[in-house]
Amino acid sequence: MGSITNSPLLPEAGKRNILITSALPYCNNVVHLGNIIGSVLSADCFARFCRARGFKTLYVCGSDEYGTASETKALEEKTTPAELCSKYHEIHKRIYSDFSISFDVYGRTSTEQHTQIVQDIFTKLWENGFIEERASIQPYCPTHHSFLADRFVEGICSICGYNDARGDQCDGCGNLLDPLEPVAEANDVVGHEAKGTGFLKSPRCKLDGTTPEARSTKHLYLRLDLLEDDIKSWFNVAKEQWSSNCVAITQSWLSKGLESRSITRDLKWGVPIPKGLKGLSDEEYENKVFYVWFDACIGYPSITKTYTDGDDLSGTKWEKWWKNPEDVTLYQFMGKDNVPFHSIVFPASQLGTRENWTKVSRFSPTEYLNYEGGKFSKSRNIGVFGTAVKDTGIDTDVWRFYLLSRRPETSDAEFLWQDFIDINNNDLLKNLGNLSQRVMKFCHANFDATIPDRHNYTDEALEKHKADVNSLLQTYLSNMEAIRIRQGANNILALSALGNQLLQHNKLSNQLIKEEPDRCAAVVTLALNHIHLVANILSPYAPNTASSMLTQLGVPEEKQVFSIPDIWTGDALKPGEKLGTPTLLFSQIPASRAQEWQEMFGGDELKKLKALEAEKAAAKKAAKQKKKDEKNAKKAAEDPAAPST
């Protein structure tokens, strides 16, 4: 539940108001590095950038708690779904705290506010004719008298024979399954909305082992087909600022034609169907809840409400963010597999209410982050998961900068330990760390830790340096506005390198201060202001390091406010101001740690998994070749003169 924030941040007319969401992490497991960079960390970087630019910025996220996966995981851990979600909600919060994620609110979907807004949206969709009822055949357990969601049915895969396949997918062969063997009937007008390629033999209830019966039951469907024209009209305007992969994914759905989508499931853990609606039977939907992908995206406004209105269910301050498209720009971060739910299903729900919702303006989906040539796997202990980051002893900001600099923006990216070490030792320590340490120590040793007066000297080279810095600053601003976060990281390193060039070109040394004291003072003061700019543009990526840099520059922590300017004037720090104490920003990581960490985080298991995947790929290739050879042999037998393919 929320508690009313003393002074919640609200948008202001005439100002740039930025609303940021990152995909709600599913609350039944521990996130790995790919999950973290995929949405939460990327959104945090952009939120910090927006705040440093002076924009009104609200960053909203929280735990997605409802759904079949939570119920099945609770069964495995012998607890209730509510207790399970509370446990993982706290684990997620600790992980994000360790990564210095600056949520304005990190909530959860198991709240009264969430139920209220989900049911209100559904009611309006029902009243506006965008919901329909359909009867379908579903597995029913006669032992505990309940219809079963697909994942609550287990059995033998009809395709590969795997004994513990689930009713939605087989973990043995990866094929989609139906929980029951399909039976074609002349009057079967509905069935499943998407048939699997196989089904379960000898199906059994996951709860008690009972063989389920095939029974007819009703479910509710969102009429995406009726909303298709509305979605297309909105999409054709909104897509102009979307990434190319987001446009392509959405367009592929629209090109096939939208169909009604089921939004209810036979579960207990979820938002209940509202009662008392005209034409909708309370009794038939007593034991059903909304499907998680109908209600999950509604978590963004409901979590916002816990922030703006606290426990006041009648409060409407949240609407200043979510029903205010004239003044608010919505940015959404997620992995590419979540795009259709944010670009079609959620906007369709908003459009269908016929209310003036704030809809997404900019998407920033990511591709996949792989691990050392393989995939992350919690069950096999392969890869780095959020709770284990601290075990490496490496500062959080190094993790943040590395992941953001390798963000899979346009294609899959690879996490490599050697690359991680190289980024720390070369880009951060030798480039950025060297710049800061060299100038700070020189000023302490030669100017009594006091910023010298530079106004007694200038030359074309110093003026050109300022021009070069501003050119690079404009590139950085452009990249960050376009959410090209990888390129933004490169711009930071380039700007730091430019600072090192300033020192090298002017040969900053004891000889310079002895022979040209005024020039030396001008170079030192300009370099200190250069470091001040670097700290500010670094702050979205490595906030704690940026704060340390400002402290060393003489700005006490309680007075620090990161600010990224339009134009760098090079005079934020004034002559006569005292510096703080120089401290190391980064430490050398021995190259030998790469092998140590590879072994710690799944070395042997990763080798086994790679070998297994290679074996499967080879078998698939061989089967394909065998089919081709058989086809050629058959063709040759039928027509000996025909050439082989």
Buried (B, 14 or more C-beta within 10 A) or exposed (E): EBEBBEEBBBBEEEEBBBBBBBBBBBBBBBBBBBBBBBBBBBBBBBBBBBBBBEBBBBBBBBBBBBBBBBBBBBBEEEBBBEEBBBBBBEBBBEBBEBBBBBBBBBBBBBBBBBBBBBBBBBBBBBBBEBBBBBEBBBBBBEEEEBBBBBBBBBBBBBBEEBEEBBBBBBEBBEBBBBBBEBEEEEEEEEBBEEEBEBBBEEBBBBBEEBBBEEEEBBBBBBBBBBBBEBBEEBBEEBBEBBBEBBBEBBBEBBEEEBBBBBBBBBBEBBBBBBEEBEEBEEEEBEBBBBBBBBBBBBBBBBBBBBBBBBEEEEBEBBBBBBBBEEBBBBBBBBBBEBBBBBBBBBBBBBBBBEEEBBBBBBBBBBBBBBBBEBBBBEEBBBBBBBBBBEEBEBBBBBBBBBBBBBBBBEEEBBBBBBBBBBBBBEBBBBBBBBBBBBBBEBBBEBBEBBBBBBEEBEEEEBEEBBEBBBEBBBBBBEBBBBBBBBBBBBBBBBBBBBBBEBBEEBEBEEEBBEEBBBBBBBBBBBBBBBBBBBBBBBBBBBBBBBBBBBBBBBBEEEEBEBBBBEEBEBEBBEEEEEBBEBEEBBBEBEEEBBEEBBEBBBBEBBBBBBEEEEEEEEEEEEEEEEEEEEEBEEBEEEEEEEEEE
